[in-house]
């Protein structure tokens, strides 16, 4: 069996030359309505603050610049642009803690014009890019912060550190401990926000990276490499474990862990994917609640977070079916990628047997995620997009739904994409709905605390204090579709 890695606020200033103001705003690529007002007030809305776990009806939320100024039942300021939020629900902007929008499957040559709008239109106002073109990501971040580009907050790693061969701009191969240490220093000098590690690092190189990251004051996150256990990664200071499947957590939870790890390692060394798959299946079947709970308590004790990316594993198992359905989101991708994901091509890449095997791994991921949640492991929402048919934006909403299927309440699922990422990143000005917080917000047509699927029902999005109506968002998506169909 072949194992696959499918993998400025608005210028609301009273100027005499109002026509000039609008012209300048549009030249910056802004599709939002431009109002000559000092503030925005969303009135008669239900304000949901995941940080406090509160839901307050009939609130007036006042925004000035890129901040929330007040939340109360007081009348709005006389000079504010008033938005009627009656019957609607206001939540903080969503955060996807695992995306690849400038590397792996996405290409910075076109993703700036297509994936950034797709994220914003789906209420994703913050992302953590987990491996890609650092120069592109940093350039976009500067444009976004300067107000020249509409997009989410971006936190990024740059190239991922792995064994094997370097594949710029997404992968940087590490062959020795000294190379690992040098890579950490280099990434810090280049302004990366954290270090991302992958599965093929050997023990010595992994621990050298961990040691140097601690010395340099940088968080390191990523896969638990095949060469170590999750408990070792946690003790070494790995701040977040990405994925359940790719971090091999099923082996950590098996009563036959040592034997099956050895079989898996030998099979991978020989390139025997059938034997490697059999070892994993045996680990799945020998799950030990006691072993799992011991590991979960280690993660809790060491403040190690987990981003399970359940939607990514589900999507791999469904790729053949999804390709035949021709998802509407394909229109946001360039023609070359759409051709590569055509039904005939996908069926060559993923046999029915392999798809069925990955569907079984998804079910195992659900079991492990449920066990982690029951034990109190800190978890965050991430999609692992853009992998085939795993689209940035929509996939985060799928992940929130899956989190509720493993025991999260709707509030907990919402927190996994708002206040929990804010805690993890130690950036207290977002992920909350309170005075002083960043004005990154999503206005919903229905209550997400009643049904997390309601996060999809987006009436408007506020990004750094700019209000994007449903019409603005639809226009943004239309422009993204047009860009995808150009020869990029």
N, C-alpha and C positions, 0 to 999 in steps of 0.2 A: 504494500500500500504506500502510495506517495503522500508524505506529509507536507502540506502546503503552508506557506506563510502568505496567505492572501491578505495578502495584506495591502468741538471748540465752541466749542460752544457757539450757538448761532449769534449773528450780529444784531441783537435786538436793541439797537441804539437809535434814539430819536435824532435823525439827521434831516437837514433841509432837503438834501439831494437824495430822496428816497429811491428814485430810479437807479441811481448809481449804486446804492447799497445792494439792491436785488441783483444787478448785473455782476457785481463782485462775488456775491454768494454763489451764484450759478456757475461762475468761472472756476470755482473751487471744486466743482463736481458734486455739489450738494443738491439732493433731490427733495430735501425737506422744505415744507412751507416756511417762508421767511416772514416774520412778523415784527413790526416796529413796536415792541413792547419790552418793558424792563424785566418781566417775569412771566412764568407760565403757572397756571393754577388748574389742577385737575380736581373737579368738585364732585361731591356726592358719590365718591368711589369707596369701595371696601379696600382698606389698606392692609396687606398681609406682610408682616415682618417675620421672616423665617428665623432670624437671629433671636428674637424674643419669643417666638412661637405664638404670636398674637395675630388676631384678625379683627379689625375695627371698621364697622360700617359707617357710611355717610361721612367720610372724611374729606377735607380739602388739603391737598398736597401742593405746596408752593415750591417752585423751582426757580432759582436765580443763578445764572451762569451755569456751572456744571455741578451744582450742589442742591440738595434738598434743604430748604430754609425752614419749613414748618409743616407739621401734620396736625390738624385740629379740625374742629367744626366751626371755626370762625369764618366770616365772609372772606372771599379772596381780595387781594389788593386791588385798588381801583384801576391801576394801570396794567394789570396782568391780562394776558391772553387766557381766556377761560375755556377749558375743555370739559365737556359734560361727561362725567364718568358714571352716571347713574346706571345701576345694574351691572357695572363692570368691576373688575378686581385687579388691583395694582400690586405687582410683586417686583422684587429686584431683578435686574437683568440676569440671565442665565449664564453659567460658566461651564464650558466643556473642558474638562481637565486632561483630555488625551486626544489631540488631533495631529494630523500631518497635512498641512496646507501648502507647503513649499518644498516638498521632497517626497520620496517613496513613490506613490502613485500620482500625487499632485505635482505640477510643474509651475514654478514661479512665473514663467513666461505668460501663462494665462490665468492662473488661479487668483491673482490680485483682482482681476476684473470680474470674476465669476464666483469664487468661493467666499470672499469677504461679504459681498451683498447677500449671498445665500444664508450666511450665519446671522447677519443682522436681521434679515427679514423673518428669521425663526426665533428671534428674541435672545440670541446668544451674543452677549456684549463683552464677554471675556473668554479668552482661550489660553490653553497651555500647549504650545506646539512641542511635540515630543521627538523631534528629529527632522532636520531639513536644512535649507539654505539660510544660514545665519545672516548673511549680508542682506538678502531680500527681506527677511522678517524684520530686521532692524530698520531697514529703509522704510518699510510700510509703517512700522511703529512711529517713526518720526513724522511721517506724513499724517497719520491719524491724530497724533498729539498736537500737531500744528493746525489741524482742521482742514487740511487739503485733501483728505481721503476719508470716506466713511468706512469704519471698520471697528472691530472689537479691540479691547485691551489685549496686548499680546505679551505673553511670557514664553521664553523659548530657550532651548538647549543648544541649537545648532547641530552639528554632526554627532551621531550616536557613536559611542565607543564600543567596539566589538572585536572579537578575533576574526580570522579570515583575511579578506582583502578590503582595502579602502575603496569606497564607491562614492566619491564626492557628488553632490554636497551633503548627502544624507549619512554616510558611514565613514568612520575613521578607524582603521585597523590598529590594534594595539598588540605588539608582539613581545614586549618586555616590560617589566615594572617601570623602568626609566621612561619608556615611551608613554606609559599611562600617566605618570606624574607630570611629564611635560605637556601632555594633552590637557590636563586639568588647568595648569598654569596658563596655557595658551587660550583656552576657552574663557577663562576669567579675564585675561587681558583684552579679549575681543568683545567682552560685554555680555557673554551668555549669562542667563539667569540661574542656570543649574546645569548639572552634568547628568547625561542619560547613558546608562549602561545596558548592554544587550546580552543575549544568552550564551554566546560562544567564548566569552572571556574565561581564561583559566584562573585558578584560585590565586596564584601569586599576583597576577596583573590586576585582578579585581580588588584585592586588599590594598595594593599600592594606590589604586585610584581612590579607594575609600579613605585611606590615610591622608593623601594629598588634598582631597576635597575638604576634609576636616581642617587641615592646616591652613587652607586658603579661605576658609569660611564660606564654602559653597555647599549647597545641598546637592546630594546625588540621589538619583531616582532611577527607576527602570525595571527591567526584567530581573528576576533572580537567576543568575547564570546557571547553566547545567552543572557546573562544577561545585556548587555549594548548596547548602540548605537555606530555607527561608529564615530559620531562626538565626543562622550565622549572619545573614544579610541584615537582619534587624539589629543584632548586637553591634555590627560594624557601623551602624548609623544610617543605613539606607532609609531615606525619609518616606518614600512611597514605593510600593510594589505594584507594578503595572501588569494587568491581566492575571487571570487565574490559570488559564491553559499554558501560556508561554512562560510563566514563572514556575511551572511544574509543581504547583501546590498539592496536586493529587498524590505525588510521591511522599511529600512530608506527612500526609495524613494516612498513609498506608501502614498496616501492621507488618508488611513485608518490605518496608522502605529500602533497607540496605541492599537486599537481593535484587529488587526491581530497578533501583537506580543503577546498579552495576550492569544489569542486562540492557537497560536503555543506553547507557554510555557505550557499551561494546557494540551495540547495534548501530548507533550513530557513527562510530569510528569506522565501521565497515560499509556505511552507506546503505544499511539494510532497513528500509523504512517499514517493512512488514514486521520485523522483530521489534523495532522501536514502538510501533503501534500496539503490538501485543503486550509489551511491558506496561505501557500506559493503561491499557484496558484492565490488566491485572491489578494495577494500583487503584483504579476506579472501583473495582469490585471488592477491594480489601480495605475500604475506608474505615478508620477507627475513630469514633467520636472522642475517645479519650486522648488519642494522639493529636487530633485536630484541636481540641480545647487547650491542650498544653501549648501548642503553637500560637493559638489566638491570644492566650494570656501573655505570651512573650511579646507579641506585636502591640498589645495594649500597654504593657509595662514600658516598652521602649518608644511609645508614641509613633509607631510605624503605621502609615496609612496604606490603604489598598484602593486601587481603581480597577474594578473587576472587568470592565468593558464587555459586558454580557452580550450586547447587541452585535459586537464584532464577530463573536463565535457563532451566534445564531445566523448571521448573514452568510457566513461561509457555507454552512450546511444548506442554506436556501438559495445559493447562487444560481443553480440551474433553473429553478422555478422562477426566480426574480428576473433572470434574463429573458425568459419567455413572456413575462408580463410587461416588459418594456416600460419600466418606471418613468413617470413624468420628469423626475429629477435629472434624467440623462440629458435633457435639453440644456443644462448648465455646464456641460462638459464638451470639450472640443471633439471634432468628428473622429480623429484618430483613436481617442480613448473609447468613444462609443462603439467604433468598429471592433476594437479589441474585446469589448464586453458583449458583443452580439451573441445570441444563443449558441450558434455553431461553434464559436471560439471558446465560450465558457465550457461547453460540453467536452471540448478537447482537453481543457485545462483541469476540469473537475469531473471525474467519472461519477456515476450514480453511487457506486460503492464508497468512494471517498466522501461524497456529500453526506451519505448516511452515517459514516463514521464520525464526521464532524458534528452532525446533529446529536449524536450520542455524547460527544464531548461537551456540547452546550448544556445538555441535561445535567451532566456532572458538575459543570460550572455553577449551575443554579443551586445544586445541593450544597456545594462548598460555600457559595455566597450566603446562603441561608444560615449555615452554621456560623460563619463569621459574624453576621448581623446579630444572631442570637447571643453571641459571646461579647458583643460590644466593641468589635473592631471598628475603628474609624474608617469610613469609606466615602468616596467621592464619585461623582458621575463623570464618565468619559466614554467617548464613542469609538476611538481608534479610526475615525474617518480621515482620509479618503482611501478606503480599500474598496474593491469592486462592490457596487450597490450599497455601500455604507456611506451615505451622503452627509457632509457637514451641515449641521442645522437640524434637519429632520431626525437624524439618527440619535441626537441627544434626547429628544422627546421619547423615542423608542426605549432608550436606556432607562429613563425615569419610570416608564411603565414596567419594565422588567424588574426594577428594584422593588416595586410594590409587590411583584409576584414572588419575591423571596422574603417578604415579611416587613418591608419598610411601610410605614404609614405614608399617606400622601404628603404630610408635612415633612417627614424624614427624607422622602425622595426629593422634595423641593429644596430642603437644606443641603442635600448632597450636591446640588448645582448652584448654590448661592452662599449661605453662611459658612458651610464647611470649607469650600475652597478659600474663602477669605481668611479663615483661621489658619489653614495650611500655609498659605502664602504670607501670612502675617501682615495683611494689608486690611486694616479695619474699616476703611472708608467705602468698601463695597460689600455686596451680599446682604445688605440690611436696608430696612425702610425706616429711617429715623432722621431727624434734623442733623445736618452735617455730613451725611453720607453722600456718596457720589450719585449723581442723577443719571444712573443707568437703570432703566426701568422697563417693564413690560406690562401693558394694559390688556387684560384678558376679558373675553366675553362671558366666561363662566368660572366658577369657583374651583381652583386646583386642589383645595383641601377636601372637596367632596369627591373629586375624581381627578387623579393626576393627568389623565388624558386631556384635561381642559387647558393645559399649558400650550397646546397646539392652536387654541382658538384666540389668535392674536389680533387685537383691535388696533394697537399702536405700539411703538417702541420709542423709548427716549434714550439717546446715546450722548453722554457728556452734556446733558442739558438740552440737546436738540430733539424736538418732537417730530416723529415720523408717523403720519397717519397711515391708515390701511391703504389709502390711495398712493401715498408716497412709497410704501413698501412694495406695492404691486408694480409701480413704475420702476423701482430699483431692480426688481426681479426681471422685468421686461428688458431692461438695459443689459443685465447679465446674460440673458438668453441670446441677445443680439451679439454680444461680445464673444460668446462661445461659438457662434456660427461663423465668425470671421476666421480668416487664415492667420492663426497666431504663431 
